[in-house]
């Protein structure tokens, strides 16, 4: 059985990709374009830089050992040195100028080698058809200071190993680095939802020991006949107290959460070959196909049949 966070990220089909390790020297700047269905990340393995994210007022000062995650793939600039407006270049231009071929270290920048910034840069891709409020409600940027140290010795060792493996020449280097990067994302989200900012983003239930117990129980058996009463029982709370606290922490009712997640699970079934509407209704805990179809259309905006057809068309490039 997967725990709460693992179940969510697994259903979202999270896949890690590391696209380069850098050796940047002042002055330098890279403009990273917007990209959908991904969360970007940059870890300062050595040195520091500024990260300016579209829609965020102040740039992030990314110091050595810090991790920045851009959950919604927003366009952003990475830079260090004087005249950033003149030195920031589009990512494609930087790749072309540096003659980077996709392997090894991306070497780029000015003539101040003593100011080297080594970044580990990558992204986490998600199923474009999958949704969850945990990812949707994350802020535009998450800055985790002294990330390796604060996350624990194992994470510090993991980050060091990724720095050594990324772009290396040994067999299995890339796979090792990718799998470790996925652990970083899970740990980073966990660090965020356990912090004080989670409640402001409408994610407070994940950090609350009672509410999260109910969520965990639901995720382990989503098709069960859950009600506010049974969820409250799993949380060890009264029905009223649970309902009020959940609404305050999540800006939605417990049953709204249950319904939304069930429809996400149903999507996975609908895109499988040789599955029926009844199969999807069963995993979603619906009493009948018609009840499932009504609920699905209310949540997704289209019928189950239309959803299945649209996914099939997209997979064929139509």
C-alpha positions as CSV (number, residue, x, y, z in Angstrom):
1,X,0.0,0.0,0.0
2,X,1.3,3.4,-0.9
3,X,1.3,6.3,1.5
4,X,-0.8,9.4,0.8
5,X,1.9,11.5,-1.0
6,X,3.3,8.5,-2.9
7,X,-0.2,7.5,-4.1
8,X,-0.8,11.0,-5.4
9,X,2.5,11.4,-7.2
10,X,2.2,7.8,-8.7
11,X,-1.2,8.6,-10.1
12,X,0.1,11.8,-11.6
13,X,2.7,9.6,-13.4
14,X,5.6,11.8,-12.2
15,X,8.8,11.2,-14.2
16,X,12.1,12.9,-13.5
17,X,14.4,14.4,-16.2
18,X,17.7,16.0,-15.7
19,X,18.7,18.1,-18.7
20,X,22.0,19.4,-17.6
21,X,24.6,20.1,-15.0
22,X,26.2,23.5,-15.5
23,X,29.5,25.3,-15.1
24,X,28.5,29.0,-15.4
25,X,30.9,31.9,-14.9
26,X,30.1,35.6,-14.5
27,X,28.5,37.3,-16.2
28,X,25.8,34.9,-17.4
29,X,22.1,34.5,-17.8
30,X,19.7,32.0,-19.1
31,X,16.0,32.5,-20.0
32,X,14.1,29.3,-19.5
33,X,10.7,29.2,-21.4
34,X,7.4,28.3,-20.0
35,X,6.5,24.6,-20.3
36,X,3.2,22.8,-19.5
37,X,2.7,19.8,-17.3
38,X,6.1,20.0,-15.7
39,X,7.7,21.2,-12.5
40,X,11.2,22.7,-13.1
41,X,14.0,22.4,-10.5
42,X,17.4,23.9,-10.0
43,X,19.8,22.8,-7.3
44,X,22.9,25.0,-6.5
45,X,25.6,22.3,-6.2
46,X,28.3,25.1,-6.0
47,X,28.2,28.9,-6.1
48,X,25.0,30.9,-6.3
49,X,22.7,32.8,-8.7
50,X,19.4,34.7,-8.9
51,X,16.2,33.1,-10.2
52,X,13.5,35.4,-11.5
53,X,10.1,33.7,-12.1
54,X,7.3,35.2,-14.2
55,X,4.6,36.4,-11.9
56,X,6.8,36.6,-8.8
57,X,7.8,40.1,-7.6
58,X,11.2,39.4,-6.1
59,X,14.0,37.1,-7.5
60,X,15.1,34.1,-5.5
61,X,18.7,34.3,-4.2
62,X,19.7,30.7,-4.8
63,X,22.7,30.0,-2.6
64,X,24.9,26.9,-2.5
65,X,22.9,24.0,-1.1
66,X,19.6,25.6,-2.0
67,X,16.9,24.0,-4.1
68,X,14.3,26.0,-6.1
69,X,11.2,24.3,-7.6
70,X,8.9,26.0,-10.2
71,X,5.9,23.7,-9.8
72,X,3.9,24.9,-12.8
73,X,6.7,25.2,-15.3
74,X,6.6,29.1,-15.5
75,X,9.1,30.9,-17.6
76,X,12.1,32.1,-15.5
77,X,15.5,33.6,-15.7
78,X,18.7,32.3,-14.1
79,X,21.5,34.8,-13.9
80,X,24.6,36.0,-12.1
81,X,26.7,39.1,-12.7
82,X,26.3,42.6,-14.0
83,X,23.8,43.9,-16.6
84,X,21.4,41.0,-16.5
85,X,19.2,42.5,-19.1
86,X,22.0,42.3,-21.5
87,X,23.5,39.0,-20.5
88,X,20.3,36.9,-20.1
89,X,19.9,34.8,-23.3
90,X,17.3,32.4,-24.4
91,X,18.0,28.8,-23.4
92,X,18.3,27.7,-27.1
93,X,20.9,30.4,-27.7
94,X,22.9,29.3,-24.7
95,X,22.8,25.7,-25.8
96,X,23.9,26.6,-29.3
97,X,26.6,29.0,-28.2
98,X,28.1,26.5,-25.7
99,X,27.9,23.7,-28.3
100,X,26.2,21.6,-25.6
101,X,25.2,18.2,-27.1
102,X,23.0,17.0,-24.2
103,X,25.8,15.1,-22.4
104,X,28.4,16.1,-19.9
105,X,28.5,19.6,-18.4
106,X,27.0,22.8,-19.9
107,X,29.9,25.3,-19.9
108,X,28.9,28.9,-20.5
109,X,29.4,32.5,-19.4
110,X,31.9,35.3,-19.1
111,X,35.6,35.5,-18.2
112,X,35.4,35.3,-14.4
113,X,36.2,31.6,-13.7
114,X,36.6,32.2,-10.0
115,X,32.9,32.8,-9.8
116,X,31.7,29.4,-11.1
117,X,28.1,28.4,-10.5
118,X,27.4,24.7,-10.7
119,X,23.6,23.9,-11.0
120,X,21.8,20.6,-11.4
121,X,18.8,21.5,-13.6
122,X,15.9,19.3,-14.6
123,X,12.2,18.9,-14.5
124,X,9.5,16.5,-13.4
125,X,6.8,15.7,-16.0
126,X,3.3,14.8,-15.2
127,X,0.4,13.1,-17.0
128,X,-1.3,15.9,-18.9
129,X,-4.7,14.4,-18.2
130,X,-4.1,13.9,-14.4
131,X,-4.9,16.5,-11.8
132,X,-4.7,16.9,-8.1
133,X,-5.1,19.9,-5.9
134,X,-1.8,19.2,-4.2
135,X,0.1,20.2,-7.4
136,X,-2.5,22.7,-8.6
137,X,-2.3,24.7,-5.4
138,X,1.5,24.8,-5.0
139,X,2.8,28.4,-5.4
140,X,4.7,29.6,-8.5
141,X,8.0,29.0,-6.8
142,X,9.3,27.0,-3.8
143,X,12.6,28.0,-2.4
144,X,14.1,25.4,0.1
145,X,17.2,26.8,1.7
146,X,20.1,24.5,2.8
147,X,18.0,21.8,1.3
148,X,20.3,18.8,1.6
149,X,21.2,19.6,5.2
150,X,17.6,20.3,6.3
151,X,16.1,17.3,4.6
152,X,18.5,15.0,6.4
153,X,21.8,13.2,5.8
154,X,20.4,10.8,3.2
155,X,19.2,13.8,1.0
156,X,22.5,15.6,1.3
157,X,24.3,12.4,0.2
158,X,21.7,12.0,-2.6
159,X,22.3,15.5,-3.9
160,X,26.1,15.1,-3.8
161,X,25.7,11.8,-5.7
162,X,23.5,13.3,-8.3
163,X,26.1,16.0,-8.8
164,X,28.7,13.3,-9.4
165,X,26.5,11.1,-11.6
166,X,24.9,13.7,-13.8
167,X,26.6,13.8,-17.2
168,X,29.1,11.2,-16.0
169,X,30.7,8.5,-18.1
170,X,30.0,5.4,-16.1
171,X,27.3,2.9,-17.1
172,X,23.9,3.7,-15.4
173,X,24.9,7.3,-14.5
174,X,21.8,8.9,-16.0
175,X,19.3,6.4,-14.7
176,X,20.7,6.7,-11.2
177,X,20.5,10.4,-11.3
178,X,17.0,10.4,-12.7
179,X,15.6,8.1,-10.0
180,X,17.3,10.1,-7.3
181,X,15.8,13.3,-8.7
182,X,12.3,11.9,-8.3
183,X,13.0,11.3,-4.6
184,X,14.1,14.9,-4.4
185,X,10.7,16.1,-5.7
186,X,8.8,13.9,-3.3
187,X,10.9,15.1,-0.4
188,X,10.6,18.8,-1.5
189,X,6.8,18.6,-1.6
190,X,6.7,16.9,1.8
191,X,8.9,19.7,3.2
192,X,6.6,22.3,1.8
193,X,3.3,20.8,3.0
194,X,4.8,20.3,6.5
195,X,5.7,23.9,6.6
196,X,3.6,27.0,7.6
197,X,2.9,28.0,4.0
198,X,0.7,24.9,3.3
199,X,-2.4,26.3,5.0
200,X,-2.2,29.5,3.0
201,X,-2.2,27.5,-0.2
202,X,-5.3,25.5,0.9
203,X,-3.2,22.4,1.6
204,X,-3.4,22.4,5.4
205,X,-5.0,18.9,5.7
206,X,-1.8,17.2,4.5
207,X,0.1,18.7,7.5
208,X,-2.6,18.1,10.1
209,X,-2.0,14.8,11.8
210,X,-5.8,14.0,12.2
211,X,-7.0,15.2,8.8
212,X,-4.1,13.6,7.0
213,X,-4.9,10.3,8.7
214,X,-8.4,10.4,7.1
215,X,-6.9,11.3,3.7
216,X,-4.5,8.4,4.0
217,X,-7.3,6.0,4.8
218,X,-9.3,7.2,1.9
219,X,-6.4,6.9,-0.6
220,X,-5.7,3.3,0.5
221,X,-9.4,2.3,-0.3
222,X,-10.9,5.0,-2.6
223,X,-13.8,2.8,-3.8
224,X,-15.0,2.2,-0.2
225,X,-18.4,3.8,0.7
226,X,-16.8,6.9,2.3
227,X,-19.0,9.5,4.1
228,X,-18.1,12.4,6.3
229,X,-18.8,10.2,9.3
230,X,-16.5,7.4,8.2
231,X,-13.7,9.9,7.3
232,X,-14.2,11.6,10.6
233,X,-13.9,8.3,12.4
234,X,-10.6,7.6,10.5
235,X,-9.4,11.0,11.7
236,X,-10.4,10.3,15.3
237,X,-12.6,13.3,15.3
238,X,-16.3,14.2,15.6
239,X,-18.3,14.5,12.4
240,X,-18.8,18.3,12.8
241,X,-15.3,19.0,14.0
242,X,-13.8,17.1,11.1
243,X,-16.0,18.7,8.4
244,X,-15.4,22.3,9.7
245,X,-11.6,21.8,10.1
246,X,-11.3,20.1,6.7
247,X,-13.1,22.9,5.0
248,X,-10.9,25.5,6.7
249,X,-7.7,23.7,5.8
250,X,-8.6,22.8,2.2
251,X,-11.2,25.3,1.0
252,X,-13.4,22.4,0.0
253,X,-15.6,19.8,1.7
254,X,-14.3,16.3,2.4
255,X,-16.7,14.8,-0.1
256,X,-15.6,17.2,-2.8
257,X,-12.0,15.9,-2.2
258,X,-13.2,12.3,-2.4
259,X,-15.1,12.9,-5.6
260,X,-12.3,14.7,-7.4
261,X,-9.8,12.0,-6.6
262,X,-12.1,9.2,-7.6
263,X,-12.6,10.8,-11.0
264,X,-8.8,11.0,-11.4
265,X,-8.5,7.3,-10.7
266,X,-11.3,6.6,-13.2
267,X,-9.4,8.5,-15.9
268,X,-6.6,6.0,-15.6
269,X,-9.0,3.1,-16.1
270,X,-10.8,4.9,-19.1
271,X,-7.5,5.2,-21.0
272,X,-6.7,1.5,-20.6
273,X,-7.5,-0.8,-23.5
274,X,-10.4,-3.3,-23.1
275,X,-11.9,-1.5,-20.1
276,X,-15.5,-0.6,-19.8
277,X,-17.5,2.2,-18.3
278,X,-18.5,-0.2,-15.5
279,X,-14.8,-0.8,-14.7
280,X,-14.2,2.9,-14.3
281,X,-17.4,3.3,-12.2
282,X,-16.3,0.5,-9.8
283,X,-12.9,2.0,-9.1
284,X,-14.6,5.3,-8.5
285,X,-17.0,3.8,-6.0
286,X,-20.1,4.7,-7.9
287,X,-23.2,2.6,-7.6
288,X,-24.1,2.7,-11.3
289,X,-22.7,3.6,-14.7
290,X,-25.2,6.4,-15.0
291,X,-24.2,7.9,-11.7
292,X,-20.6,7.7,-12.6
293,X,-21.1,9.3,-16.0
294,X,-23.0,12.2,-14.4
295,X,-20.3,12.8,-11.8
296,X,-17.5,12.5,-14.3
297,X,-19.0,15.0,-16.6
298,X,-19.6,17.4,-13.7
299,X,-15.9,17.2,-12.7
300,X,-14.2,16.9,-16.1
301,X,-16.6,18.9,-18.2
302,X,-17.0,16.1,-20.7
303,X,-18.5,12.6,-20.7
304,X,-16.3,9.5,-20.0
305,X,-16.7,8.6,-23.7
306,X,-15.6,12.0,-24.9
307,X,-12.6,11.9,-22.5
308,X,-11.5,8.5,-23.8
309,X,-11.9,9.6,-27.4
310,X,-9.9,12.8,-26.8
311,X,-7.0,10.9,-25.1
312,X,-6.9,8.4,-28.0
313,X,-6.9,11.2,-30.5
314,X,-4.0,13.0,-28.7
315,X,-2.0,9.8,-28.5
316,X,-2.3,9.4,-32.3
317,X,-1.4,13.1,-32.9
318,X,-4.8,13.9,-34.4
